[in-house]
């Protein structure tokens, strides 16, 4: 453990500074929160505001005191790594806490209902009943959407809706409902899982009244003036497309007029929008009540926010590295089979890549309260990153007359098949727009965006 490297970093989900042990409760809260969430390092002897190293006078005595304090105060028993790090003429105490398989940990004096904490950003938050239940499920290796709903029967799911959703891929049989975990057996009879009810339940909103999407377009950069709203209460698979249509409706940056031509400029890469919305639906904590998924469009950004912290053990840095843990295995499996999730863990990385390629800043990922938010800023930070061939495509479309695939292929010297592949990627990045009757239309025309 390198002290200098730690001091360069601000307090975060996995790092906290304490000047001393004068307030042991705060230290214990942090240790419990680290163990329940994603682990972390607590440095004693460092001021939290300034990161000035004060050191500790007698590190070995403090180490023993802290070891006893943790042993006497936290249940289930927790044994972090405690080390003494030298710093000039003093020492700092470093407590390394690992994510614990024995979650939830809590303060013995307060009891599990009031003494369990989780880490949210750089703060500790007392775990409410829903978070305690999620901690227990996580420790058992279960997910909320896999749980049975014994109060319902085998007819609670809309089989026709489920069949239509997969019609392009395969013919769904009723036995497939169990293999997909949309249904399960409970005390000798078939009942829907919570994931099945959320995806295809006939009365899904009776059981999950907050499982919908609230979309809004606001004037300016705050929520003082609302221009348009939409409540999306469709089945999740349909809600994805409805939400994307709403975002596209309001994501025109403006219309440029050059001579007699008008050019529409889109300010959000379609792939990034889709990934953010799908990610929100798949990773929402549906055990929470009181707030739906929210999509907010401002003049300078798009925010997609869902109930639920990151799955325990994950940090934002993990997401950016492609590490993924499904909060909802049933919903995630169905979305994966239908092609809405291409590869586990790749969605956030793809979102970042298309934003950077479009000349936008990397999306901001953050936990706020007990919610997770993705923010895509629409203010460019530079020209889109394209290679010579893609630039040749964009140059060919500069006149804004629209070209067919074979016409573009002749200009750039590639086969029509290779050209279609290039065009598809440019459309996904929001740099090219396609107009036609559908994917098989041989007369589809391509236009440059912006």
N, C-alpha and C positions, 0 to 999 in steps of 0.2 A: 504494500500500500504506500503510494507516494504522497506525502503530505503536501508538497508544493503543487502538485497537479490538482489535489482536492481544493486547495485554497484559491485556485484560479476560477473555480466554478461557483455559481450562485447557489443558494439553498434551493432545493428542488424536491421532487417526489422521493428521491433516494439519497438526499444529503441534507444534514442539518448541523448547525453550529450552536454550541452552548458555552457561555463564558465559564460556568462552574456548576457545582451541584447544589447551589443554595436553594434551588427549587426542584427537588427530586421528582415531583409529580409530572412536571413538563418533560423531563427526561424519560420517565416511564411511559408516558403517553406516546412519545415518539417511537420508543422501542416496540411497543405493542402495535402501533400503526405500521411500522416497517414490516414486522413479522406477518401481519394480516394482509399486506398489500403486495409490494414488489421488492421487499428487502431494502437495505440502505446502510449508510454510514453516518454515525453520530460522532462529531468531534467535540470533546470537552476541553476547554482552554482557549476557545476562539470566540470572539464577539460576533454575534449574528449580523449586526447592522454593518459593521466596518470590515469584518474579517481580520481584524487585528489579532495577532496571536499573543494572548496573555500568559498562556501556559498554566500548569498546575504545580503547586509547591511540592507535594509529596505524591508522585504518580502511583507508586506501589501501594500506598495506603488507600488512595482513592480507588484504585483498581479493585482492591479487596472489598471496600465499602460498596462499590457499585455491583460487584458480583453477588454479594449478600442481599442487596436491595432488590435486584432482579429475581433472585431465587425466592425471596420471601413475599414478593408483591404480585407476581404474574402467574396466571394459570391459563392453560396447561403450562407445565414447566418449560422454560425457554433458556437456552444456553447459547448466547451470542459469543463471537470471538472478540476478546478485549485485548488491545495491545497498547504499548507505550511508544510513541513516535518522538524522536529527538527533534528539537527546533532551537538552533543557536544555543543559548545557555539555559534553556528550559525544556519542558516536555509537554506533549499533548496526548490526551487519552483518546483512542479510536475504538469505537464499538461497531463492529461489523455484524449486522443482523441479516439473516437470510430469509427468503420467503418460506413460511412454515407449512408443512403438511398437516399440522395439528390445529389449523385454524378452526374456530376463532379464539385468539388469545384475549385476555381481559385482565383488568386489575382486580385482584382478590377482594380488596376492601369495598369496591363498588358493585361487584357482581357482574354477571355477563350482560344483563340488560342495560346497564349504565356504564360499564367499564371497558367495553370493547371500542377500539378506534381503528380507523383506516386513514391512509395518507391520500390527500387530495392536493395536488400541486405541492407547495411547500408548507402546508398546514396539516394539522391532525383534526379529523372529524369523528365525532362520536357515531358509532354505527347504530342506525335505527333497526327496527325489526326486519325490514326488507333486506338491509345489508347483512344482518346476522344470518338470515335464511340463505342468502347467496353465499356467504362464507362457508356455511355448513354444506351446501350443495357442492361447492368447489372442492372441499375436503373429501367428499365422497365420490368425486369424479362424475357428478350428475349435472345436467343442465335443466333450467326451468321448463323449457319447451318439450322436454322428454317426459315430463310427469303426466300421469294418467288423470283423466277427468271422470271419476266414477259417477258423478251426478248426471252424466249424459249417456246416451245409448249409441249403437252403431249407426243410426240414421242421422246423427247430428252433423255429419259432414256432407257437403254438396259434392257428390261424386261426379256429377256432370261438369261442374266447374273445374274440378281436379283433372278430369279427362281432357277437357278442352285446353287446359294449360300446357299439356304435354303432347297434344295431338300431332305436332310437327315432328316429334322425336320418336314416339312409340305409342302403341295402344295400351292405355292403362287398364289393368284388371283390378278387381276389388281386393285380390290378395296382395297387390302391390302397396296398398295402403298400410299394411303392416310392415312390409320390408322397408318402406320409406319412413316408418315410425310416425305416420300420421294417425294410425290406430295402434292400440296395444291391448293386451289381455289383462284384465283386472278381476280377480276372484272368479275366474272361469268364464267371463264374458268380454266381448269386444267393446272398448270405449275409445273415444278420441284422446289423443295426447293434447297438451296445451298448444304445441306447435301446429298440430292438425287443425285445431279450432281456430287459431290465429290466421292460418293460411286459407282454409276452406270451410270454416264453420258457418252453418246456416244462421245461427244467432250469435255470431262472434262478438258483436258489440254489447250484447247482454252480459257476457263474461269478461270482456276486455274493453270497457267503454273508452279508454284513452288510446286504443290502438288505431290511430288515424294520423293524418298529416295536415298540419296547419301551414299554409303557404301565404306569404304576403310580400307585396312590393311597396317599398317606402321611398318617399322623396327625400333626397339628401343622404346624410350618413348616420341618422338615428331613427328612432321609431315614433317621432313626434307627428309626422304626417303620412298617413297611409293612403296609397293610391288604389290598390287592388288586393283582394283576398280570395282565398279558395280553401274550402274544407274538402279534403280528399278522404273519403270513407270506403273506397273500393277495396276489394281483396288486394293484399300486398303486391301480388304479381302485376295487377293492373295499375295499382297506385304508382309504381315506378314510372310508367310511361306518362301518366297524367301529371305527375310532378315535373317530369322533364319538359313536357309541353308548356307548363306554366312558366318555368324558368326561361325557356327559349322565347316565349312571348314577351318577356320583360328584359331580355339580355341584349337588346340592340343598343350598342354604344352611341349610335347616331347614324345619320345619313350624310355622306359626303357628296357634294355636287361638284363635278368636274366637267366643264363645258356643258354638254347636254346630257351627260350620263349621271345617273344616281347610283351610288355604291352603298350597300348596307354593310356595316361593320359589326361583326359579332364579337363580344368581349369575353366570352367564357368557352373554353374548349369543351365540346360535348362529352368527350370521354371522362374528363374530370368531374363534370356535373353528374353523369351517370354513376360513377364510382362512389361519389360522396353520398348520393341518395340510396344506392343499394347497400352501402356500408352501414348507413343509419338504420335501415329496416332490419338487416340481418343481425346487427349487434345491439339493438335496443334491449334494455332491461324491461321486459313486459310485466314484471312483478310490481313495478312502481306504478302508483296511481297519482293522478292529478295533472299530468301534462303530456301532450302528444309529441310526436316528432315535429320539429319546426324548421321551415325553410324561409329565410328572410333575404330579400334582395334589396340592396341599397345602391346608391349611385356608384360606389367605389368597391363593392364586394358582394359576395354571396356567402351566407352562413347556413350550414346544415347542422342541426343540433338534435341529438337524441337522448332520451333518458338512459342513465347508466354510466358508471365509470368504466374505464378500461378493465377487461377481465383481470382478475388478480394474478400478479406475477408479471404483468406487462407494463412497459413504459412507452412514452411517445418515441423515444429513441429506438426501441425495439420495433415499432411499427415502421419507422423509416428504413430499418434494415431488413424488412420483409418478414419479421417474426409475427405470427398470428395465432390467436387462440379463439375458437368460436364460442361465443356466449350461448348461441342457440343452434344446437346441432341439427335439429329437424329442419328448421327454416333454412339454415345454411346448406344442408344436403339437397333440398329441393331446388334452391336457387342455383346450386352448382350443376345439377342435372339439366336444368333448363338453359344453361349457358350464361346466366346472369353473373355468375362468379366464375372466372376462367381458371384461376390457379390460387390455392390457398396462400395468403400472405402477399399476393402481388398487387392488390388493388391500390394500396396507399402509394407504393412505389410508382405504379403506372400514373396515378393522379399527379404526383410530383413531376414526373418526366414530361407529361404533356403540357403542364403549365410552364415549365422552363423552356420547352421547345417553342411555345407560343409567345415567349418574351415576357411572361408574367412571373411574379415572385412565387416561391414555393408555398403551397398551402400551409396555413397555420393550424396545428392540431393541439387542442388543449382540453383539460378537464375543468369544468366550472360547476361548482356545487356538486351535485350528483349526476351531472350531464356531461356529454362529450360533444365538442363542437369542432367542425371543420370550416375554416374560413378561406375562401379563394378570392384574392384581391384582383380587381380588373384593371388596375393601373399598370401599364407596361413598364418593365425595367430595361428593355432593350429589344432589338430586332429578333424575330423568331429564328431559332437555330435550324437551318436547313442545309443539306449538302448541295453540290452543283447540279445534280439531276433534278432534285425537288425545286431548286431555284429556276431551272429551265422550264419546268412545268408552270410555275407561278408567272414567269415572264411571258409564256405563251398565252396565258389567260388574262394578261394585263389589259387587253382591249375591252374586256367585259362583254364580248359578243357570245361567249359560250362555245365550247368545243366538244366534239365527240371523242370517245376513247381512242379510236384509230387515228383521228387527226392529231391528238396529243402524242401518240406513239410515233407518228412520222416525224414530229418536231424533235423529240428527244432521242430517237434512234433505238427504242426498245420494242419488244413484242407487245401486242395488245394485252396479253395476260400479265406481263411484268408491269405494264403501265397501269392496269386496273389495280394492282396491288399497291403501287405508289399512290394512286389517287385515293384509295380507301384510307390509307394512313393520313393523308393530308386532310381528308374530310373529318376523320376522328379528331385531329388536332385543331379543327376549326379554321383552317387556312383556306379550304376550298369548300364550295357549296355545290351539291348535286341536285339537279331538277329532272324528274322523270316520273313514270308511273309506278316504278318499283325496281328492285334489284335486277330483274331479268329484262328490263326495257333496253333494247339495243340502241335507242335514240336518246338515251340519257345524256344530258349536257352538263358540263362542269364549268363553274365560274369561280374566279378568285374572290376571296372575302377580304374587304378592306383595300 
